[in-house]
């Protein structure tokens, strides 16, 4: 018996294990719905342990809203046969969350058929239910979006119709979302530019208060209360959440409308914020899902497109209105002419009455009106214009019409064909502009051009008319100036071909801003047909010639005038040299005095020393201790001789610097422009004028860091020497400690440098200050000044593209200001010649040929280059013969520039022709007194150049560089 009873017990345990391992909840209730059994899956579903729920009503575990419905289901199971029931319900978990479950239950009946209770299973279907709800929601929203777009298509325009029609547009969206209120706000600005928002449309669910007519929601400033909304919506972001969590400034407006949660999405047109659409919940604090936000963003996009469409339509209507007003008020005739039969005018603007004397109605009644009133010579052009507009589309056609009063008018027509769907022209639209006045002016212009030609032929100055940089007319004066015979020899050529100057390097007016080719102005050198040059002042002006833009250039030959000016400039230089002659002589005599004295002393000392040494050697027996005394005396003599030599070298160097400044100052034919260091010029001027300044005033230099200027160093020396000497002569002698002359340099701005010469002298009378730059005007006593100095200074500075001016106060002194254009955009760093470094002891001994007609120079160079084998030629011809005998013998050739028999230039050219490559081994040396041709030759060749007296380390370095390469390097 016991074994029989044990078998069911094991079976029960087995089935219980199966039930407990199921993921589905297995439950059992009595007939009253009280739970009597739950498996462990109940805990996973609800969070309650089975023993906590056993003894409680099964319906208590369901959502309160579902209990009544499911209570009826259990009642039905009591009366029906024991067939299973299947339904879905919401179960509540311990944390209050809802879980959707599928309930499968049936009644349990006893042997007598009575109901003993209920059993069944619960399956968690929350995920499936959420997916189903999301799909249903998406379908509901999409259906509402389609309906909304259909209503947008039939929505009416206008302020009142906008509110009413948009209520119908928002209704399906509001119903689909379950929102309490849906609304649209549009943004606009007040007169002060502040952003305002106004409600323009609204839909409300039943029982929700309408806010559309609330005045607080019209013209409401967005800042500062809704600054957060404006910023986020402008960035394309949304406003979403529970109102209780919003800032206080926003709740002030939202809470009175009973809004508990909301969603606001931006409305954008052409990527700019124009408003927003909002969705309110007034009865619950409901959060919006991301799916809802995405679907409702599509709603905002559809409304944004409709707003853009409304704006476009409004702009189009406004443009149409303006066009009609413009067409009716424009001075041009606008018309449309039908090409299909019957041909007729479809539209003619009313200005035609004033222009031609015929009203639009007369045109509509008479399609052939223009054909009868057109000039007979223009009838074919009118026929082509109206019958084949494609051939002249967008090309102006000028026609002559006879007005009602008999006057002839010139009308310029521009037409375009109007095509149908098949591409065939059905009408022509055109604009006719009255150009009668312009044609009359053109005719008069042709007459004036003929007169202009006669005028240009009669003037003595050379004249040319250019178009696109080419000469189209040249008068005989230009033909003669350039050395041609007939004007046609110049037609088609560029006038620039006859201009020698590089316009980028010549100071003067800036390029013409119009960009017209051929605009040449300023002083230029014109190259004749035979290669000779003439200096001319050119003036160019734009004009119409033969009805087209052109440029007229008039050149006045000022060659003789410039030559006279050069002679006057030279005369002024000579006057300056005469003024400074005593001072320069004093400056040279001072160092020469101690150079000669020191050299004389040194010569005498060396003679005495030699006699003393001979006497000492001839004496057989010397007193004890005489040897050390003699050595001590010799050492003292050597130290003194070294000091004497240093003083002599210093004095000679001062003479060399003075001579260098005189060389720079005394080049009357040098006009070449190059980068110039203005401080170096001022220092040179101070050195030459030192004797004038020393007894009158103290000199102060106030130099700033300034760029170099494009000028001629000699000319600038002339200008500032004149200004400094004038400043010194304005100060009486004898009180140098009380007076001063100050040289100041400053950078004014990009591209300009200021130089000031200030003095504390007697000053210039106010009545004379305006005339000091006039020729032959001077404030100095008769016989002291020529009156040309400041006038020439003014001319030099002006030709360099600069300015010169003066301020003065009687008894306090004067200030002369010079402004020069700088080379700042293309500044190259100024390089200072450094003495070459000492060479290693092991250097190749080379062979050097010295060519100089001065024997002393040859001896000096032989002594300086004693580490090399030096051969001296006393002239160019002797050197040429030596080089022709052994062209590869010499490593370097030091050649003087100016020699009587054969100059350095001629020797160089002869060697280059007969022994090509040997000329690269030439080093030119010169004392500086050479011609313009020699100077141009030295500037054109790449060979090294050295000036006398020599910089010995530099000379040795240059020679050693050539020697190290050897003769074969050529």
Buried (B, 14 or more C-beta within 10 A) or exposed (E): EEEEEEEEEEEEEEEEEEBEEEEBBBBBBBBEBBBBBBBBBBBEBBBBEBEBBBEBBBBEBBBEEBBEEBBEEBEEBEEEEEEEBEEEBBBBBEEEEBBBBBBBBBBBEEEEEEBBBBBBBBBBBBEEBEEEEEEEBBEBBEEBBEBBBEBBEEBEEEEEEBBEBBBBBBBBBBBBBBBBBBBBBBBEEEEEEEBBBBBBBBBBBEEBEEBBEBEEBBEBBBEEBBBBBBEBBBEEEBBBBBBEEBEEEBBEBBEEBBBBBBBBBBBBBEEEBBBBBBBBBBEEEBEBEEEBBEBBBBBBBBBBBBBBEBEEEEEEEEEEEEEEEEBEEBEBBBBBBBBEEEEBBBBBBBBBBEBBBBEBEBBBEBBEBBEEBBBEEBBEBBEEBBEBBEEBEEEEBEBBBBEEEEEEBBBBBBBBBBEEEEEEBEBBBBBBBBBBEEBEEBEEBEEEBEEBBEEBEEEEBBBBBBBEBBBBBBBBBBBEBBBBEEBEBBEEBBBBEBBEBEEEEBBBEEEBEEEBBBBBBBBBBBBBEEEEEBBBBBEBEBEEBEEEEBBBBBBBBBBEEBEEBEEBBBBBBEBBBEBBEEBBEEBBEBBBEBBEBBBEBBEEBEEEBEEBEEEEEEEEEEEEEEEEEBEEEEEEBEEEBEEBEEBBEEBBEBBBBBBBBBBBBBBBEEEEBEBBBBBBBBBBBBBBBBBBBBEBBBBEEEBEEBBBBBBBBBBBBBBBBBBBBBBBBBBEEEEBEEBBBBBBBBBEEEEBBBBBBBBBBBBBEEEEBEEBBEEEBBBEEEEEBBBBBBBBBBBBBBBBBBBBEBBBEEEEBBBBBBBBBBBBEEEEEEEEEEEBEEEEEEEEEBBBBBBBBEEEBBBBBBEBBEBBBBBBBBBBBBBBEBBEEEBEEBBBBBBBBBBEBBBBBBBBEBBBEEBEBBBBBBBBBBBBEBEEEBBEBBEEBEBBBBBBBBBBBBBBBBBBBBBEBEBEEB
